[in-house]
Amino acid sequence: MRYVSTRGVAPILDFEAATLAGLASDGGLYVPETWPRFSEAEIAAMAGLPYVEVAVRVCQRFTAGSLDEAALRTIFTAAYGRFAHAAVVPLKQLDHRHWLLELFHGPTLAFKDVALQALGLVFERFLAQSGQHITVIGATSGDTGSAAIDALAGRSGVEVYMLHPHGRVSEVQRRQMTTVLDGNIHNVAIEGNFDDAQAIVKAMFNDAAFAARFPLAAVNSINWARLLFQVVYYFTSALSLGAPHRAVAYAVPTGNFGDVFAGYVAAQMGLPIERLVVATNRNDILHRALTSGDYSAGTVAPTDAPSMDIQVSSNFERLLFDLSGRDGAALAAAMAEFEATKKLALPQAWLAKAGLFSSARVDADEMADTMRWALAHTGELLDPHTAIGLAAARRDTGNAPMVTLATAHPAKFPAAVQSATGVHPDLPARLADLMTRTERYDIAPANLQAIEAYVAERARAK
Ligand SMILES: *Cc1c(COP(=O)(O)O)cnc(C)c1O
């Protein structure tokens, strides 16, 4: 399988090179040259298989030439063996129509473990084969950072620099990153918000001189492999609910448009998905874009669902590429306009092709009401992100079974959960001592030069 950039200029790469590259050299994102399609019979044949086997079947179409079936099976067996639930991602029924897909049974309690546990092993395998060293640079609104750090701590050939917005991640999220003391892990709290951190990471990738000194790799969802590994749970959950003979709908709490884009990929592959509901909090650029074509970034408002406090959703570019008819030049022009003015009016012809998606903006009161409803009527304690997803799901009026992606464990966001429900969510036993572990991190200004100097200094010291 070959990978092309959404902006049409960067070299075409194979899966290995696209995985290690992260951002394409023309500023675009890598996507498969075509969407592989399963027949209905091929989908039906996956029903009842263990998670790892479905993962192998879905992913091998995309990794051909770089990772074969046996390599994928080894990687997925190790990655998902670390999950605390035998189903990896159990599906729980809430009422006659609604289901929760629990994606938070990995080591750091958010769905990002599903992709990053596998990606860490993929990196290690590619680097061992080539003898290369890479510098992983990431921006996190909390959950990517802890999942990437857990997946990459102590791995050889990889140095990790993780930027998080100072004071804007929960204490549990921060400690999950800063209490990992391995020498290849560097946590930096930047004096800015998540979009500032993400902009610095993008600028580093675009700084050719810097990237030549330090081969950079991305663990944000700009990395294609991450999205690929998330496609798998759409298959396993839809199969459980009757696919390919019955269509299923999903509500996805969304920030960077990665998780919901994985659902779009599953649909392109032939999985019968009736609708993807994009759930946002008051940082609603995606809701505005999908309902009225108004893709314009406001300022980020901090909320109790910090992993969705995003105004510039990187992966939306991957959808726009398809909506534009895969016209790299048109997309490069549109993204240049957006980067310069922070606004873009999406052409009606593009929006017309986005019929798979609906969207909802959920405010703080509705989020808290949904947490109380779920606890009272189903006994489930939801984290704030999942509550936003479920609120959007419950507004949807379709008939298909509706799966809300439960993206984090409630104990990751104890203050918000307690204030909405009066119940304090306990950390699972394996993390019980988190609040007393030693922390290590640095604080830095939100500017490119400062962060590049920080990386260069630490590379020299090694
Ligand atoms: C990252 C994250 C999201 C948003 O996911 P995207 O792929 O960026 O849209 C939602 N909820 C939680 C708990 C997260 O960690």
Ligand as a Chemical Component Dictionary entry (heavy atoms), coordinates in Angstrom:
data_LIG
# 
_chem_comp.id                   LIG 
_chem_comp.type                 NON-POLYMER 
_chem_comp.pdbx_formal_charge   0 
_chem_comp.three_letter_code    LIG 
# 
loop_
_chem_comp_atom.comp_id 
_chem_comp_atom.atom_id 
_chem_comp_atom.alt_atom_id 
_chem_comp_atom.type_symbol 
_chem_comp_atom.charge 
_chem_comp_atom.model_Cartn_x 
_chem_comp_atom.model_Cartn_y 
_chem_comp_atom.model_Cartn_z 
_chem_comp_atom.pdbx_ordinal 
LIG C1 C1 C 0 -8.012  12.505 22.538 1  
LIG C2 C2 C 0 -9.326  12.390 23.202 2  
LIG C3 C3 C 0 -10.500 12.743 22.538 3  
LIG C4 C4 C 0 -10.508 13.333 21.155 4  
LIG O1 O1 O 0 -10.051 12.415 20.206 5  
LIG P1 P1 P 0 -9.625  12.892 18.754 6  
LIG O2 O2 O 0 -9.130  11.676 18.069 7  
LIG O3 O3 O 0 -8.560  13.925 18.943 8  
LIG O4 O4 O 0 -10.842 13.475 18.133 9  
LIG C5 C5 C 0 -11.709 12.529 23.194 10 
LIG N1 N1 N 0 -11.746 12.029 24.441 11 
LIG C6 C6 C 0 -10.633 11.692 25.106 12 
LIG C7 C7 C 0 -10.744 11.164 26.503 13 
LIG C8 C8 C 0 -9.384  11.851 24.514 14 
LIG O5 O5 O 0 -8.285  11.491 25.177 15 
# 
loop_
_chem_comp_bond.comp_id 
_chem_comp_bond.atom_id_1 
_chem_comp_bond.atom_id_2 
_chem_comp_bond.value_order 
_chem_comp_bond.pdbx_ordinal 
LIG C1 C2 SING 1  
LIG C2 C3 SING 2  
LIG C2 C8 DOUB 3  
LIG C3 C4 SING 4  
LIG C3 C5 DOUB 5  
LIG C4 O1 SING 6  
LIG O1 P1 SING 7  
LIG P1 O2 DOUB 8  
LIG P1 O3 SING 9  
LIG P1 O4 SING 10 
LIG C5 N1 SING 11 
LIG N1 C6 DOUB 12 
LIG C6 C7 SING 13 
LIG C6 C8 SING 14 
LIG C8 O5 SING 15 
# 
